[in-house]
Amino acid sequence: MSRVSKSFIAVMVFAGMFSCGSGRELDGRSPEGEGAALSSPRKRLPFVQLVDGRVLAAGGHDGTRTLSSCELFDPVSGTWSTTGSLRTARRNHAAAVLADGRVLVVGGAPAQLSGALASAELYDPATGGWMPVAPLSVPRIDPTVVTLADGRVLVVGGADVDQRLLRSAEWFEPATGTWHAAETSGWGHGGAQAAVVLLDGRVLFASGMQAELYEPSTGRWTKAGSAGGAAGTHRMGHTVTRLVDGRVLVVGGTTSRAAETAELYVPATGEWTLVAPLAMPREGHGALLTGDGDVLVVGGYHFASGTLASAERFEPVSGTWRPVNALQTPRQGAGLLRLPGDAVLVVGGFNDAVETLTSSERYVPGGE
């Protein structure tokens, strides 16, 4: 109880500093307060935005059990509704949207207390149903997955059943429904927010100690800058976001050095540079590119403050951070998705007081 109380007090004090210290109202608001709730609490899952703007929540964990149930958020009505269930209950899995709008879900951990899944399945938004596809060659928990410019899906790293990082990689061909071995990366990678496709089609994987580039045309890996980047640290629990101009912003992480730093990668030069530090160090947060080209960073966790409600925006032109209004509910591991009209949906996750959350809320940039 004392840990929860201290964490809650620290979050409230920090939120008070953000809301009162500047002498002006902060950017962003949630006009409807807490948004429509999920039918089930969910964490440890990817929240996926479909081509038509709806959001798919597939599986995950409700704090007690691993889920096969799925639901959809409709941004027009602002409500969640049930859709077809996964064929296999899973948590800590990964997902990618295919060029034809279907969603590929791979790997993760099963309903049992231990284990790793190799199974994969496809969701069809038109029917709301799931169908099995060929399994991965290697079972993977928390792999990193990206859809390449040519439509293939690249699955890299993750962890095995003993939580050892994997270096193997493979790619999925949607036209044939088959998997093919890819060259092994030089370092272990993992996590849902740890890679981005660059403007030239290469993929930057920025996790662990050494960032790497994958070249789809050759299938080869190369190092992306020096080990540890500009911050000189290992990163997990961080976010990787591609900016409008093609640069990549990497924020936060589990080490004390990572949590308090942010850095930029420039693909043209292969160089990493530190930018202004975060106002609040964090890991397990969400990040996305807003309509005006800023990067919104929301929630997360810090060992001295517990789960965070604070949020801030990075302005690429000035290279600086500015605070925005805090979340209604502190949360880490939440889904963060951009909705029509530049609103942002923040959903699910967990915090110190509530093991797993059903609530969602909207952030509206520029709200008064």
C-alpha positions as CSV (number, residue, x, y, z in Angstrom):
1,M,0.0,0.0,0.0
2,S,2.8,2.4,0.8
3,R,4.4,1.9,-2.7
4,V,1.1,2.8,-4.4
5,S,0.6,5.8,-2.2
6,K,4.0,7.2,-2.8
7,S,3.8,6.6,-6.6
8,F,0.4,8.3,-6.7
9,I,1.5,11.3,-4.8
10,A,4.6,11.7,-7.0
11,V,2.5,11.6,-10.1
12,M,0.0,14.1,-8.8
13,V,2.8,16.5,-7.7
14,F,4.4,16.3,-11.1
15,A,1.1,16.8,-12.9
16,G,0.5,19.9,-10.7
17,M,3.9,21.3,-11.7
18,F,3.0,20.8,-15.4
19,S,-0.5,22.3,-15.1
20,C,0.4,25.3,-13.0
21,G,4.1,26.1,-13.4
22,S,3.9,27.7,-16.9
23,G,1.1,30.2,-16.0
24,R,-0.9,29.2,-19.0
25,E,-3.2,26.4,-19.9
26,L,-1.4,23.4,-21.4
27,D,-2.1,22.1,-24.9
28,G,-4.5,19.2,-25.3
29,R,-7.7,18.2,-23.6
30,S,-10.0,15.2,-23.2
31,P,-13.5,16.7,-23.8
32,E,-15.4,13.6,-22.8
33,G,-13.2,12.6,-19.8
34,E,-12.7,8.9,-19.7
35,G,-13.7,7.4,-23.1
36,A,-15.6,4.3,-23.9
37,A,-14.3,1.3,-22.0
38,L,-13.1,-2.0,-23.4
39,S,-15.3,-5.0,-22.6
40,S,-12.3,-6.6,-20.9
41,P,-9.2,-5.1,-19.3
42,R,-6.2,-5.6,-21.6
43,K,-2.4,-5.3,-21.5
44,R,0.5,-7.0,-23.2
45,L,-1.0,-6.7,-26.7
46,P,-0.7,-4.6,-29.8
47,F,-3.5,-2.2,-30.5
48,V,-3.7,-2.1,-34.3
49,Q,-5.2,0.6,-36.5
50,L,-7.0,-0.8,-39.5
51,V,-7.0,0.8,-43.0
52,D,-10.5,2.2,-42.4
53,G,-9.5,3.9,-39.1
54,R,-11.0,1.4,-36.7
55,V,-8.8,0.0,-33.9
56,L,-8.4,-3.7,-33.3
57,A,-7.6,-5.0,-29.8
58,A,-6.7,-8.7,-30.2
59,G,-6.0,-10.9,-27.2
60,G,-3.6,-9.8,-24.5
61,H,-4.0,-10.3,-20.7
62,D,-6.7,-9.1,-18.3
63,G,-4.6,-9.4,-15.2
64,T,-5.7,-12.9,-14.5
65,R,-5.7,-14.8,-17.8
66,T,-4.5,-14.7,-21.4
67,L,-7.2,-13.7,-23.8
68,S,-8.5,-14.9,-27.2
69,S,-11.3,-12.4,-27.3
70,C,-11.0,-9.4,-29.6
71,E,-12.9,-6.1,-30.0
72,L,-13.0,-3.1,-32.3
73,F,-13.1,0.7,-31.6
74,D,-15.2,2.8,-34.1
75,P,-13.9,6.4,-34.0
76,V,-17.2,7.6,-35.5
77,S,-19.4,6.3,-32.8
78,G,-16.7,6.3,-30.1
79,T,-17.6,2.8,-29.0
80,W,-16.0,-0.7,-28.7
81,S,-17.8,-3.8,-30.0
82,T,-16.8,-7.4,-30.1
83,T,-15.4,-9.1,-33.1
84,G,-14.2,-12.6,-33.9
85,S,-11.9,-14.3,-31.4
86,L,-8.3,-15.4,-32.0
87,R,-7.9,-19.1,-32.7
88,T,-5.2,-19.2,-30.1
89,A,-5.2,-17.1,-26.9
90,R,-2.0,-15.1,-26.7
91,R,-0.2,-12.2,-25.0
92,N,3.1,-10.4,-25.7
93,H,2.5,-11.0,-29.4
94,A,3.0,-8.8,-32.4
95,A,0.9,-7.6,-35.3
96,A,1.2,-6.0,-38.7
97,V,-1.3,-4.6,-41.2
98,L,-0.9,-6.0,-44.7
99,A,-1.3,-4.1,-47.9
100,D,-4.7,-5.6,-48.5
101,G,-5.9,-4.4,-45.0
102,R,-5.8,-7.8,-43.3
103,V,-3.9,-8.1,-40.0
104,L,-1.2,-10.7,-39.3
105,V,-0.7,-11.7,-35.7
106,V,2.4,-13.7,-34.7
107,G,3.9,-15.4,-31.8
108,G,3.6,-14.4,-28.2
109,A,3.0,-16.3,-24.9
110,P,0.2,-18.9,-24.6
111,A,-2.5,-19.3,-21.9
112,Q,-0.2,-21.5,-19.9
113,L,2.1,-19.8,-17.3
114,S,5.1,-20.5,-19.5
115,G,5.8,-21.1,-23.1
116,A,6.3,-19.4,-26.4
117,L,4.1,-19.5,-29.6
118,A,5.1,-20.0,-33.2
119,S,1.6,-19.9,-34.5
120,A,0.3,-17.1,-36.7
121,E,-3.1,-16.1,-37.9
122,L,-4.8,-13.5,-40.1
123,Y,-7.7,-11.2,-39.3
124,D,-10.1,-10.1,-42.1
125,P,-11.8,-6.8,-41.2
126,A,-14.5,-7.5,-43.8
127,T,-15.7,-10.7,-42.1
128,G,-14.4,-10.2,-38.6
129,G,-12.9,-13.7,-38.7
130,W,-9.5,-15.2,-38.1
131,M,-7.8,-17.9,-40.2
132,P,-4.6,-19.8,-39.4
133,V,-1.5,-19.4,-41.6
134,A,1.8,-21.3,-41.6
135,P,3.6,-20.9,-38.3
136,L,6.9,-19.1,-37.6
137,S,10.0,-21.3,-37.8
138,V,10.9,-20.1,-34.3
139,P,8.6,-19.5,-31.4
140,R,8.9,-15.8,-30.3
141,I,7.7,-13.7,-27.4
142,D,7.7,-9.9,-28.0
143,P,9.2,-9.9,-31.5
144,T,9.6,-6.8,-33.5
145,V,7.5,-6.8,-36.7
146,V,7.3,-4.4,-39.6
147,T,5.5,-4.4,-43.0
148,L,8.1,-3.7,-45.7
149,A,7.5,-1.3,-48.6
150,D,7.1,-4.3,-50.9
151,G,4.3,-5.8,-48.7
152,R,6.3,-8.5,-47.0
153,V,6.2,-8.7,-43.2
154,L,9.6,-9.0,-41.4
155,V,9.7,-10.6,-38.0
156,V,12.9,-10.1,-36.0
157,G,14.2,-11.3,-32.6
158,G,12.0,-11.4,-29.5
159,A,12.7,-13.9,-26.7
160,D,12.4,-17.6,-26.3
161,V,10.6,-19.4,-23.5
162,D,13.6,-18.9,-21.2
163,Q,13.6,-15.1,-22.0
164,R,16.8,-15.3,-23.9
165,L,17.0,-12.7,-26.7
166,L,16.8,-14.1,-30.3
167,R,18.8,-12.9,-33.3
168,S,17.0,-14.9,-35.9
169,A,14.7,-13.3,-38.4
170,E,12.1,-14.4,-41.0
171,W,9.7,-12.8,-43.4
172,F,6.1,-13.6,-44.5
173,E,4.9,-13.5,-48.1
174,P,1.1,-12.6,-48.0
175,A,0.5,-13.8,-51.6
176,T,1.5,-17.3,-50.8
177,G,1.0,-17.4,-47.0
178,T,4.6,-18.8,-46.5
179,W,7.5,-17.9,-44.3
180,H,11.1,-17.6,-45.5
181,A,14.3,-17.4,-43.5
182,A,16.1,-14.0,-43.3
183,E,19.7,-13.3,-42.5
184,T,20.3,-13.3,-38.8
185,S,20.8,-9.9,-37.2
186,G,24.0,-9.0,-35.5
187,W,22.3,-8.3,-32.2
188,G,19.1,-9.3,-30.4
189,H,16.1,-7.1,-31.0
190,G,12.6,-7.1,-29.6
191,G,9.6,-5.0,-28.7
192,A,6.6,-3.5,-30.5
193,Q,7.9,0.0,-30.8
194,A,11.5,-0.7,-31.6
195,A,11.7,-0.4,-35.4
196,V,10.6,1.9,-38.3
197,V,10.7,1.7,-42.1
198,L,12.8,4.6,-43.4
199,L,11.8,6.8,-46.4
200,D,14.2,4.8,-48.6
201,G,12.7,1.5,-47.6
202,R,15.4,0.3,-45.2
203,V,14.4,-0.7,-41.7
204,L,16.0,0.8,-38.6
205,F,16.0,-1.6,-35.6
206,A,16.9,0.5,-32.5
207,S,16.9,-1.7,-29.4
208,G,19.4,-3.3,-27.2
209,M,22.9,-1.9,-27.4
210,Q,23.5,-1.8,-31.1
211,A,21.1,-0.3,-33.7
212,E,21.0,-2.0,-37.1
213,L,19.7,-1.4,-40.6
214,Y,18.0,-4.1,-42.7
215,E,18.1,-3.7,-46.4
216,P,15.1,-5.5,-47.9
217,S,16.5,-5.6,-51.5
218,T,19.6,-7.6,-50.4
219,G,18.4,-9.1,-47.1
220,R,21.6,-7.8,-45.4
221,W,22.2,-6.2,-42.0
222,T,24.6,-3.3,-41.2
223,K,25.3,-1.4,-38.1
224,A,23.5,1.9,-37.6
225,G,26.1,4.1,-35.9
226,S,28.2,3.2,-32.9
227,A,27.1,0.9,-30.1
228,G,24.8,2.7,-27.6
229,G,24.1,5.6,-29.9
230,A,24.6,9.2,-28.8
231,A,23.4,8.4,-25.3
232,G,25.8,5.4,-24.9
233,T,23.2,3.2,-23.4
234,H,21.2,0.0,-23.8
235,R,17.5,0.6,-24.7
236,M,14.4,-1.5,-23.9
237,G,10.9,-0.3,-23.1
238,H,11.6,2.7,-25.4
239,T,9.9,4.1,-28.5
240,V,11.2,4.7,-32.0
241,T,9.3,7.2,-34.2
242,R,10.0,8.3,-37.8
243,L,9.7,12.1,-38.3
244,V,8.2,13.8,-41.4
245,D,11.7,14.7,-42.6
246,G,12.9,11.1,-42.4
247,R,14.9,11.4,-39.2
248,V,14.1,9.0,-36.3
249,L,13.4,9.9,-32.7
250,V,14.3,7.4,-30.0
251,V,12.9,8.1,-26.5
252,G,13.3,6.6,-23.0
253,G,14.0,3.1,-21.8
254,T,14.7,0.9,-18.8
255,T,18.2,2.1,-17.8
256,S,18.4,5.3,-15.9
257,R,20.4,6.9,-18.7
258,A,18.0,5.7,-21.4
259,A,14.9,6.9,-19.3
260,E,16.1,10.5,-19.2
261,T,17.4,10.8,-22.8
262,A,16.1,11.2,-26.3
263,E,18.2,11.1,-29.5
264,L,17.8,11.5,-33.3
265,Y,19.1,9.3,-36.0
266,V,19.9,10.8,-39.4
267,P,19.7,8.1,-42.1
268,A,21.6,10.2,-44.7
269,T,24.7,10.3,-42.4
270,G,24.2,7.4,-40.1
271,E,24.8,9.7,-37.1
272,W,23.1,9.8,-33.7
273,T,22.8,13.1,-31.8
274,L,21.3,13.8,-28.4
275,V,18.4,16.2,-28.2
276,A,16.9,18.1,-25.2
277,P,16.1,15.6,-22.4
278,L,12.6,14.6,-21.5
279,A,10.8,16.6,-18.7
280,M,10.0,13.3,-17.1
281,P,12.2,10.2,-17.5
282,R,10.1,7.3,-18.6
283,E,9.9,3.7,-20.0
284,G,6.9,1.7,-21.1
285,H,5.3,4.8,-22.6
286,G,3.5,5.4,-25.9
287,A,4.6,7.7,-28.8
288,L,3.2,8.7,-32.1
289,L,3.6,11.3,-34.8
290,T,0.9,14.0,-34.6
291,G,-0.7,15.7,-37.6
292,D,1.5,18.7,-37.3
293,G,4.7,16.7,-37.2
294,D,5.4,16.7,-33.5
295,V,5.9,13.5,-31.5
296,L,3.5,13.0,-28.6
297,V,4.8,10.9,-25.7
298,V,2.3,9.7,-23.1
299,G,2.4,7.9,-19.8
300,G,4.9,5.1,-19.0
301,Y,6.8,4.4,-15.8
302,H,9.6,5.8,-13.8
303,F,11.1,4.0,-10.7
304,A,11.0,7.1,-8.6
305,S,7.4,8.1,-9.5
306,G,5.6,4.9,-10.4
307,T,3.2,4.8,-13.4
308,L,2.9,8.2,-15.1
309,A,0.0,10.4,-16.2
310,S,2.2,13.1,-17.7
311,A,2.6,13.7,-21.4
312,E,4.8,15.9,-23.5
313,R,5.5,16.8,-27.1
314,F,8.7,16.9,-29.0
315,E,9.0,19.7,-31.6
316,P,11.4,18.6,-34.4
317,V,12.2,22.1,-35.7
318,S,13.3,23.5,-32.3
319,G,14.5,20.1,-30.9
320,T,12.7,20.9,-27.7
321,W,10.0,19.3,-25.5
322,R,6.9,21.0,-24.1
323,P,4.4,19.7,-21.6
324,V,0.7,18.9,-22.5
325,N,-2.2,18.1,-20.2
326,A,-1.8,14.9,-18.3
327,L,-3.8,11.7,-18.8
328,Q,-7.0,11.2,-16.8
329,T,-5.5,7.9,-15.6
330,P,-1.8,7.1,-15.1
331,R,-1.0,4.2,-17.4
332,Q,1.9,2.2,-18.9
333,G,1.9,-0.2,-21.7
334,A,-1.1,1.5,-23.3
335,G,-2.1,1.6,-26.9
336,L,-1.6,5.0,-28.6
337,L,-3.3,5.6,-31.9
338,R,-4.0,8.6,-34.1
339,L,-7.7,9.1,-35.0
340,P,-9.4,11.2,-37.7
341,G,-9.2,14.9,-37.0
342,D,-5.8,14.5,-35.3
343,A,-7.3,13.2,-32.0
344,V,-5.3,10.5,-30.2
345,L,-6.8,7.4,-28.6
346,V,-5.0,6.2,-25.4
347,V,-6.4,2.8,-24.3
348,G,-5.7,-0.1,-21.9
349,G,-2.5,-0.8,-20.1
350,F,-2.0,-0.9,-16.4
351,N,-0.8,1.2,-13.4
352,D,0.1,0.9,-9.7
353,A,-3.4,1.1,-8.4
354,V,-5.2,-1.0,-11.1
355,E,-3.5,-4.1,-12.4
356,T,-5.1,-3.9,-15.9
357,L,-7.2,-1.1,-17.3
358,T,-10.5,-1.1,-19.4
359,S,-10.6,2.6,-19.8
360,S,-9.7,4.7,-22.9
361,E,-9.4,8.5,-23.4
362,R,-8.9,10.9,-26.2
363,Y,-6.2,13.6,-26.5
364,V,-7.2,16.5,-28.7
365,P,-4.3,18.7,-29.8
366,G,-4.8,22.4,-29.2
367,G,-7.8,22.0,-27.0
368,E,-8.8,24.9,-24.8
